[in-house]
Amino acid sequence: MKQLMSISRAMDAPSQLCLLEESAGKIAAEFVYLYPPGIPIIVPGEQITGLFTRNVRRYMEQGLNLHGLCGENNETISVVKEQAEV
């Protein structure tokens, strides 16, 4: 993944929820990880890619436990608001 801002800056920046399918190109504002083992698959400040969203969907289809996504069915992800992106 491409780191576009530091983790601390991304976590402190204003954020909003975005549909997973519409998140490619945006900057993650939260950690998303598979548990177990608890290894992040994206960290705040990294650019969300189409590959990331496809992998997340595949993990969900396989019944793996994802943390860091929002919504009843993990359909949204917290992203940095665009005006905060620099």
VOPAGU-2260 file (C-alpha; in pm, 1 decimal, decimal comma):
REM VOPAGU-2260
SITE   aa  ch    i         X         Y         Z
SITE  MET   A    0       0,0       0,0       0,0
SITE  LYS   A    1     107,2     358,1     -62,8
SITE  GLN   A    2     144,8     567,4     255,3
SITE  LEU   A    3       6,6     915,7     177,7
SITE  MET   A    4      15,2    1056,9     531,5
SITE  SER   A    5     147,4     951,4     868,9
SITE  ILE   A    6     -62,4     720,5    1085,3
SITE  SER   A    7    -104,3     983,5    1357,8
SITE  ARG   A    8    -201,5    1257,4    1111,6
SITE  ALA   A    9    -458,4    1032,4     942,1
SITE  MET   A   10    -608,8     926,1    1274,6
SITE  ASP   A   11    -633,2    1290,0    1391,8
SITE  ALA   A   12    -776,3    1421,5    1063,3
SITE  PRO   A   13   -1151,3    1469,2    1017,0
SITE  SER   A   14   -1298,2    1146,3     880,5
SITE  GLN   A   15   -1616,2    1015,5     726,7
SITE  LEU   A   16   -1764,1     678,7     644,1
SITE  CYS   A   17   -1746,2     565,5     283,3
SITE  LEU   A   18   -1894,0     260,8     113,0
SITE  LEU   A   19   -1623,5       2,5      63,3
SITE  GLU   A   20   -1695,4     -11,5    -311,5
SITE  GLU   A   21   -1645,7     365,8    -341,0
SITE  SER   A   22   -1334,3     389,8    -123,1
SITE  ALA   A   23   -1060,3     318,7    -380,8
SITE  GLY   A   24    -823,3     614,9    -402,9
SITE  LYS   A   25    -919,0     753,3     -61,6
SITE  ILE   A   26    -699,6     752,9     250,8
SITE  ALA   A   27    -779,1     509,9     532,9
SITE  ALA   A   28    -851,9     676,3     868,7
SITE  GLU   A   29    -856,5     354,0    1075,6
SITE  PHE   A   30    -680,2      19,8    1095,5
SITE  VAL   A   31    -846,6    -277,0     924,6
SITE  TYR   A   32    -717,2    -616,7    1022,9
SITE  LEU   A   33    -791,9    -987,4    1016,1
SITE  TYR   A   34    -836,0   -1143,6    1358,3
SITE  PRO   A   35    -684,2   -1380,0    1434,5
SITE  PRO   A   36    -392,6   -1319,8    1402,3
SITE  GLY   A   37    -454,7    -943,0    1428,4
SITE  ILE   A   38    -224,8    -829,7    1148,6
SITE  PRO   A   39    -335,7    -502,2     981,7
SITE  ILE   A   40    -424,0    -526,6     614,6
SITE  ILE   A   41    -438,4    -145,4     594,3
SITE  VAL   A   42    -327,5     125,8     836,0
SITE  PRO   A   43    -436,0     489,4     869,1
SITE  GLY   A   44    -271,4     707,7     607,6
SITE  GLU   A   45    -250,3     438,1     340,7
SITE  GLN   A   46    -431,0     478,1      10,7
SITE  ILE   A   47    -716,3     233,6     -35,4
SITE  THR   A   48    -689,0      38,6    -361,6
SITE  GLY   A   49    -922,9    -173,1    -567,9
SITE  LEU   A   50    -711,3    -475,1    -476,0
SITE  PHE   A   51    -768,4    -401,8    -107,0
SITE  THR   A   52   -1147,9    -382,9    -151,3
SITE  ARG   A   53   -1152,6    -704,8    -357,7
SITE  ASN   A   54    -945,0    -883,3     -94,1
SITE  VAL   A   55   -1176,2    -760,5     183,8
SITE  ARG   A   56   -1478,8    -897,2      -3,6
SITE  ARG   A   57   -1299,3   -1228,8     -56,2
SITE  TYR   A   58   -1210,6   -1251,5     314,5
SITE  MET   A   59   -1574,6   -1185,5     408,6
SITE  GLU   A   60   -1696,3   -1451,7     163,9
SITE  GLN   A   61   -1455,1   -1695,7     327,0
SITE  GLY   A   62   -1602,7   -1613,9     667,8
SITE  LEU   A   63   -1284,8   -1457,0     806,2
SITE  ASN   A   64   -1317,8   -1215,1    1097,3
SITE  LEU   A   65   -1243,6    -854,7     993,3
SITE  HIS   A   66   -1210,7    -567,7    1239,4
SITE  GLY   A   67   -1206,8    -197,0    1162,4
SITE  LEU   A   68   -1486,3    -182,5     907,1
SITE  CYS   A   69   -1821,3     -26,8     996,9
SITE  GLY   A   70   -2184,5    -101,6     941,2
SITE  GLU   A   71   -2397,8    -405,0     998,8
SITE  ASN   A   72   -2232,5    -599,8     718,0
SITE  ASN   A   73   -1889,1    -432,6     717,8
SITE  GLU   A   74   -1997,2    -230,8     415,8
SITE  THR   A   75   -1826,1      96,8     508,5
SITE  ILE   A   76   -1476,4     211,8     597,3
SITE  SER   A   77   -1358,9     526,2     774,7
SITE  VAL   A   78   -1163,5     753,7     539,5
SITE  VAL   A   79    -994,4    1092,0     574,1
SITE  LYS   A   80   -1226,2    1369,8     455,1
SITE  GLU   A   81   -1109,8    1502,8     118,5
SITE  GLN   A   82   -1053,4    1861,4     233,4
SITE  ALA   A   83    -806,2    1724,9     491,4
SITE  GLU   A   84    -606,6    1540,8     223,7
SITE  VAL   A   85    -289,2    1725,7     128,3
